[in-house]
Amino acid sequence: EEARLIIDDYISFYNYERLQLKTRQTPYETRCLST
């Protein structure tokens, strides 16, 4: 159970907070701009 919470936190960080070096945006921002 605790491992699942840690993984969920990491996934949300990876998708919504992590900046990509190439675009200087988060993956979420990149997806929003492409639609």
Sequence and secondary structure as in RCSB ss.txt:
>XXXX:A:sequence
EEARLIIDDYISFYNYERLQLKTRQTPYETRCLST
>XXXX:A:secstr
 HHHHHHHHHHHHHHHT   TTTSS HHHHHHHH 
